[in-house]
């Protein structure tokens, strides 16, 4: 067990962080569904001594009917997960991350929101470089697409309000994995090695007053000599996430607003000559892929489906460098928040270039939570996931049928 904690003690640690409800997904780095405490501990104890990272999804799946399958698009939502670090193209140094972490703690306290912190275990030049923040909300079963919308809106809104650069918006998704507390920091960052590297330090829960007071020396000591610090969850207000985000006015971001209103036909783009317009012209039938990739931070599944579709069109038989340049152009024009991370993007393009995947079907896109209604009156996901937007759409487009 982690730090020789008993099962009961570790259960208390996870429950305190709201990571102790099931079923959940875990990764080591593969994926497995954990149905309860027994399956969790079998998986955990079988992998704890190995040099692999140990992750768990930051929200639990909705419990299925007796004997029924788990719906991987339904979650019992209770907490958002924020990842603040030096990576993902932010260009920050550890001290700058620490400064932003202190500001966020002060803000969360001023708002009176329930929350808890973890240190991820990431170091640069001996300084703590990564922190995880969990904020509690009223527990509610919701569809994955709905939660992705409001989680993304929350972190994007907070990022802009406080002028943050360290927040990784990619993690604003209910199925996103986070490191388990009191597990060694294991990573795959060494470009010269294909093996996982296990460091001497740990991912650890951190008392919020250490954060507020800037006691990162204590955080570092705890990471290298970990002990159970006891409960770190700070009680507070727990409104529904959507209600809170709407109250703050953070709910609107351009790529989703555009997706709810059909784009002009491809012919209207033909003469403009920019990368986004060309991309839309190449994918005339899928509204989701004509809209979602062009916001500030499209999700991984959105980018993947979009790249596969673009590659499948093979316009004029372009070369791999040409498609790389084209995707770079879309990233710049869309102002992707991670557009500076060219090496990661080019790896993803090269990966899909070599494998020649077939474009995703509408059913596959819906299963991944990408669909925003290609045929809006026929898509069951759109009105369920976005009831208010669907009602507004129907009001403005009465010709659309039922």
WOLINZI-V58413 format. One record per pair of residues at least 4 apart in sequence whose C-alpha atoms are under 7 Angstrom apart, sorted by the first residue. I is the first residue (numbers start at 1). J is the second residue. D is the distance in Angstrom with one decimal. If there is no record, write none. Layout:
# WOLINZI-V58413
I_J_D, I_J_D
This chain:
# WOLINZI-V58413
1_5_5.8, 1_6_6.8, 1_45_6.5, 2_182_5.7, 2_183_6.2, 3_182_6.9, 5_9_5.7, 5_10_5.9, 6_10_6.2, 7_11_6.0, 8_12_6.3, 9_13_6.5, 10_14_6.3, 11_15_6.0, 11_20_6.7, 12_16_5.9, 13_17_6.5, 14_18_6.1, 14_19_4.8, 14_20_4.9, 15_19_5.5, 15_20_4.3, 16_231_6.0, 16_233_6.0, 17_116_6.7, 17_233_6.3, 19_58_6.7, 21_60_6.2, 22_34_6.8, 22_35_5.7, 22_36_5.3, 22_60_5.4, 22_61_6.8, 23_33_6.8, 23_34_5.3, 23_35_4.3, 23_36_6.1, 23_60_5.6, 23_61_5.5, 23_63_6.7, 24_33_5.7, 24_34_5.3, 24_35_6.8, 24_57_6.1, 24_60_4.8, 24_61_5.8, 25_31_6.5, 25_32_5.6, 25_33_4.5, 25_34_6.0, 25_56_5.8, 25_57_5.4, 26_31_5.6, 26_32_5.4, 26_33_6.4, 26_55_5.5, 26_56_4.2, 26_57_6.2, 27_31_4.5, 27_32_6.4, 27_54_5.9, 27_55_5.1, 27_56_6.4, 28_52_5.7, 28_53_5.5, 28_54_5.1, 28_55_6.7, 29_52_6.6, 29_53_6.2, 34_39_5.5, 34_40_5.6, 35_39_6.1, 36_40_6.1, 37_41_6.2, 38_42_6.3, 39_43_6.2, 40_44_5.9, 41_45_5.7, 42_46_6.1, 43_47_6.4, 44_48_5.7, 51_186_6.6, 51_196_6.4, 51_197_6.8, 51_198_5.7, 52_186_5.9, 52_196_6.3, 53_185_6.9, 53_186_4.9, 53_187_6.5, 54_179_5.9, 54_180_6.0, 55_177_5.5, 55_178_5.2, 55_179_4.5, 55_180_5.5, 56_177_5.0, 56_178_5.6, 56_179_6.5, 56_180_6.5, 57_175_5.4, 57_176_5.4, 57_177_4.2, 57_178_6.2, 58_81_6.5, 58_174_6.5, 58_175_6.6, 58_176_6.2, 58_177_6.0, 58_178_6.3, 59_75_6.7, 59_76_6.7, 59_77_5.8, 59_78_6.8, 59_79_6.8, 59_174_5.9, 59_175_6.7, 60_75_5.7, 60_76_5.6, 61_72_6.7, 61_74_5.9, 61_75_4.2, 61_76_5.7, 62_74_5.6, 62_75_4.7, 62_76_5.1, 62_141_6.4, 63_70_7.0, 64_68_5.6, 64_69_6.2, 64_70_5.5, 73_143_5.7, 73_144_4.9, 74_141_6.9, 74_142_5.7, 74_143_4.6, 74_144_5.7, 75_141_5.5, 75_142_5.6, 75_143_6.4, 75_144_6.6, 76_139_6.5, 76_140_5.5, 76_141_4.2, 76_142_6.4, 77_139_5.4, 77_140_5.4, 77_141_5.9, 77_142_6.8, 78_136_5.8, 78_137_5.1, 78_138_6.0, 78_139_4.5, 78_140_6.9, 79_134_6.0, 79_135_5.3, 79_136_4.4, 79_137_5.6, 80_134_5.6, 80_135_5.3, 80_136_6.7, 80_151_6.5, 81_132_7.0, 81_133_5.9, 81_134_4.8, 81_135_6.9, 81_171_6.9, 81_172_6.6, 82_132_5.6, 82_133_4.9, 82_134_6.3, 82_167_6.8, 82_171_6.6, 82_172_7.0, 83_131_6.0, 83_132_4.8, 83_133_6.6, 83_167_5.8, 83_168_5.5, 83_171_6.6, 84_130_5.7, 84_131_5.2, 84_132_6.3, 84_166_4.8, 84_167_4.5, 84_168_6.1, 85_97_6.1, 85_129_5.5, 85_130_4.1, 85_131_6.3, 85_166_5.2, 85_167_6.9, 86_90_6.0, 86_91_6.4, 86_92_5.0, 86_93_6.1, 86_94_6.5, 86_97_6.7, 86_129_6.0, 86_130_6.8, 86_166_6.2, 88_168_6.9, 88_338_6.1, 88_341_6.6, 89_338_5.5, 89_340_5.5, 89_341_5.2, 90_165_5.9, 90_166_6.1, 92_96_6.0, 92_97_6.6, 93_97_6.5, 94_98_6.2, 94_124_6.7, 94_127_6.0, 94_128_6.1, 94_129_4.6, 95_99_6.3, 96_100_6.4, 97_101_6.1, 97_129_6.6, 97_166_6.2, 98_102_6.3, 99_103_6.5, 100_104_6.2, 100_164_6.6, 101_105_6.2, 102_106_6.3, 102_211_5.8, 102_212_5.4, 102_214_6.5, 103_107_6.2, 104_108_6.1, 105_109_6.1, 105_211_6.9, 105_212_6.0, 106_110_6.1, 106_212_6.5, 107_111_6.2, 108_112_6.2, 108_113_5.8, 109_113_6.5, 112_236_5.3, 112_237_5.8, 113_135_7.0, 113_236_4.7, 113_237_4.8, 113_238_6.4, 114_135_5.8, 114_136_5.2, 114_234_5.3, 114_235_4.6, 114_236_4.0, 114_237_5.8, 114_238_6.4, 115_134_5.4, 115_135_4.3, 115_136_5.7, 115_233_5.7, 115_234_5.2, 115_235_6.9, 116_133_5.9, 116_134_5.3, 116_135_6.7, 116_208_6.9, 116_232_5.8, 116_233_4.7, 116_234_6.1, 117_132_5.7, 117_133_4.7, 117_134_6.4, 117_205_6.0, 117_206_5.5, 117_207_6.9, 117_208_6.5, 118_131_5.8, 118_132_5.0, 118_133_6.5, 118_204_5.5, 118_205_4.1, 118_206_5.2, 119_130_6.2, 119_131_4.5, 119_132_6.1, 119_203_5.6, 119_204_5.4, 119_205_6.3, 119_206_6.5, 120_130_5.3, 120_131_5.3, 120_132_6.4, 120_179_6.9, 120_203_4.7, 120_204_6.9, 121_130_6.8, 121_185_5.4, 121_201_6.4, 121_202_5.3, 121_203_4.5, 121_223_6.7, 122_128_6.1, 122_129_5.3, 122_130_5.4, 123_127_5.3, 123_128_4.7, 123_129_5.0, 124_128_6.8, 124_129_6.1, 128_220_6.6, 136_238_5.9, 137_238_4.4, 137_239_5.5, 137_240_5.5, 137_241_6.0, 138_238_5.2, 138_239_5.4, 138_240_4.9, 142_146_6.7, 142_147_6.7, 143_147_6.5, 143_385_6.3, 144_148_6.0, 144_174_6.6, 144_369_6.6, 145_149_6.3, 145_369_5.3, 145_385_6.0, 146_150_6.6, 146_385_5.0, 146_386_6.5, 147_151_5.8, 147_174_6.5, 148_152_5.8, 148_172_6.5, 148_173_4.9, 148_174_6.4, 149_153_6.1, 150_154_6.0, 150_241_6.8, 150_242_6.0, 151_155_6.4, 151_172_5.3, 151_173_6.4, 152_156_5.9, 152_169_6.7, 152_172_5.0, 153_157_5.8, 153_250_5.9, 153_251_5.4, 154_158_6.1, 154_245_5.9, 154_250_6.6, 155_159_5.9, 155_169_6.6, 155_172_7.0, 156_160_6.3, 156_169_6.9, 157_161_6.1, 157_250_5.1, 158_162_6.1, 159_163_5.7, 159_164_4.8, 159_167_6.7, 160_164_6.5, 169_297_7.0, 170_299_6.4, 171_176_5.8, 181_203_5.3, 181_204_5.1, 181_205_6.2, 182_202_5.8, 182_203_5.3, 182_204_5.1, 183_202_5.5, 183_203_5.7, 184_198_6.8, 184_199_6.7, 184_201_5.9, 184_202_4.2, 184_203_6.2, 185_198_6.0, 185_199_5.5, 185_201_6.0, 185_202_5.1, 185_203_6.1, 186_196_6.5, 186_197_5.5, 186_198_4.4, 186_199_6.1, 187_196_5.6, 187_197_5.4, 187_198_6.7, 188_195_6.8, 188_196_5.0, 188_197_6.2, 200_224_6.7, 201_223_5.3, 201_224_4.5, 202_223_5.0, 202_224_6.4, 203_223_6.5, 204_223_6.1, 205_232_6.8, 206_219_6.9, 206_232_6.6, 207_232_5.2, 208_212_6.3, 208_232_6.9, 209_213_5.9, 210_214_6.0, 210_215_4.9, 211_215_6.2, 215_219_6.7, 216_220_6.1, 217_221_6.3, 218_222_6.0, 219_223_6.2, 220_224_6.5, 221_225_5.9, 222_226_4.7, 222_227_6.9, 239_243_6.8, 239_244_6.4, 240_244_6.3, 241_245_6.2, 242_246_6.1, 243_247_6.1, 244_248_6.4, 245_249_6.2, 245_250_5.4, 245_251_6.0, 246_250_6.1, 246_251_5.7, 252_257_6.8, 253_257_6.4, 254_258_6.1, 254_295_6.2, 255_259_6.2, 255_291_6.0, 255_292_5.4, 255_294_6.0, 255_295_4.4, 256_260_6.5, 256_292_6.5, 258_291_6.4, 259_288_6.8, 259_291_5.3, 259_292_6.7, 259_372_6.8, 260_393_7.0, 264_268_6.5, 266_270_6.6, 266_280_6.8, 266_281_4.7, 266_284_6.6, 269_277_5.5, 269_281_6.8, 273_278_6.9, 274_278_6.3, 275_279_6.1, 275_326_6.5, 275_329_5.9, 275_330_5.4, 276_280_6.3, 276_330_5.5, 277_281_6.2, 278_282_6.2, 279_283_6.5, 280_284_6.4, 280_290_5.1, 282_310_6.9, 282_313_6.8, 283_290_6.6, 286_290_6.3, 286_374_5.4, 287_291_6.3, 287_373_6.9, 287_374_4.8, 288_292_5.7, 288_370_6.7, 288_371_5.4, 288_372_5.3, 288_373_6.9, 288_374_6.4, 289_293_6.3, 289_306_5.8, 292_298_6.4, 292_302_6.9, 293_298_5.3, 293_302_6.3, 293_303_6.2, 294_334_5.0, 295_334_5.9, 295_336_6.8, 296_334_6.3, 296_335_5.7, 296_336_4.4, 296_337_5.6, 297_336_5.3, 297_337_5.8, 298_302_6.1, 298_303_6.5, 299_303_6.4, 300_304_6.0, 301_305_6.1, 301_368_6.8, 301_370_7.0, 302_306_6.1, 302_370_6.0, 303_307_6.0, 304_308_6.2, 305_309_6.2, 305_360_6.4, 306_310_6.1, 307_311_6.0, 308_312_6.1, 308_352_6.7, 308_357_6.3, 308_358_7.0, 308_359_5.7, 309_313_6.7, 309_359_5.1, 312_358_7.0, 312_359_6.8, 314_318_6.4, 318_322_6.0, 318_323_6.7, 319_323_6.4, 320_324_6.1, 321_325_6.1, 322_326_6.1, 323_327_6.2, 324_328_6.2, 324_346_6.4, 324_349_6.7, 325_329_6.1, 326_330_6.4, 327_331_6.2, 328_332_6.3, 329_333_6.1, 330_334_5.9, 331_335_5.8, 331_336_5.3, 331_339_5.6, 332_336_6.6, 332_339_6.5, 335_339_6.8, 341_345_6.6, 342_346_6.0, 343_347_6.1, 344_348_6.4, 345_349_6.3, 346_350_6.0, 347_351_6.0, 348_352_6.4, 349_353_5.9, 350_354_6.3, 351_355_6.7, 352_356_6.2, 352_357_6.9, 360_364_5.8, 360_365_6.2, 361_365_6.2, 362_366_6.1, 363_367_6.2, 364_368_6.4, 365_369_6.3, 365_370_5.1, 365_371_5.5, 366_370_5.7, 366_371_5.0, 372_382_5.6, 373_379_5.3, 373_382_5.7, 375_379_6.1, 377_400_6.6, 377_401_6.6, 377_402_6.4, 380_384_6.6, 381_385_5.9, 382_386_5.8, 382_390_7.0, 383_387_4.8, 383_390_5.3, 386_390_6.0, 387_391_6.1, 388_392_6.3, 389_393_6.0, 390_394_6.1, 391_395_6.2, 392_396_6.3, 393_397_5.9, 394_398_5.6
